[in-house]
Amino acid sequence: MTTPQRSLRSHVRADPLDAVRWNHWLREFESHLRGVRQLAPYTVRNYLTDLVPYGEYLRKTRTMDLDRADRWFLRGYLAWLIDLGYVKQSVSRKLTALRSFYRFLREQGASSRDQTDLVGAPRADRRLPAVASAEAVAALLAVPDRSSDAGVRDCALLELLYSAGLRVSEARNLDLDGVDLGAHEVRVTGKGSKQRIALLGAPAVQALQSYLGSVRGKWVTRSSGNALFLNRYGGRLTVRSIQKIVKRCAVAAGLDPAFHTHTIRHSFATHMLDGGADLRVVQDLLGHSSPSTTQIYTHVSAEQARKTYLKAHPRAAGMGTRPS
């Protein structure tokens, strides 16, 4: 099947002058995202990637006058993306990036027209996040071999991810001075460089104590700095390395092959709500700026309750599932 990216290229006629102008504003926008908005490198990369098809569409339609992008032009762009095979969620994300870009252009005086807010994103089908059961998470946490240095580190990493509900980038960026095991807390830097305090349970504290007491000192080098999680060569663990550790342990535990780092975070939030935690508390622990973002986990929790009821209640036969 032809990928959307390849289809895009087949429609493009190269124009060096257009490319120079377009790339200039992309570089300026990138500097704005990094310097002014202080977004994480991964987030900045996603913004820029989501703008690539718009540059292709401008060249395809021979339009490099950014002010020409009225609502009809933008609707044509979204329809073009859908025709190329992009899913609704991807189209919506690209529109979000485009809105931020045009807002920036207006601020810089590079565009006098911005009608991106007059165009609605295609309504995506609501997909509930994948959540593992408490038993599945327990199986995951039991995988690391605590008789090896790498296993001790991996155990501390997995316990931390689940106990604090961290994003993988947040775990990667943790420093020693952000960890207070006596208070059962870690200071986390989340999206937009916002800091919050995440809490640790006793198993996570014990696992971190073991790692700090018996492993990190063996691996630390002059270049290790203040990084909490190191590889065996003394470098800070990368996001990719953490993802590989989680994937390897998930496979060893016999979990769904689609299990990934964010599944742990989803599971943390859902298990908290299942245990009676207030939605606002979970929002604060996750570092969500809006309660609507956290609200999705109430749907997951309710759906799990429904499945449990259907399976366990003797009078639930014939009730069926909730209509979609």
Secondary structure, 3 states (H helix, E strand, C coil): CCCHHHHHHHHCCCCHHHHHHHHHHHHHHHHHHHHHCCCCHHHHHHHHHHHHHHHHHHHHCCCCCHHHCCHHHHHHHHHHHHHHCCCHHHHHHHHHHHHHHHHHHHHHCCCCCCCHHHCCCCCCCCCCCCCCCHHHHHHHHCCCCCCCHHHHHHHHHHHHHHHHCCCHHHHHCCEHHHEECCCCEEEEECHHHCEEEEECCHHHHHHHHHHHHHCHHHHCCHHHCCECCECCCCCECCHHHHHHHHHHHHHHCCCCCCCCHHHHHHHHHHHHHHCCCCHHHHHHHHCCCCHHHHHHHHHHHHHHHHHHHHHHCCCCCCCCCCCC
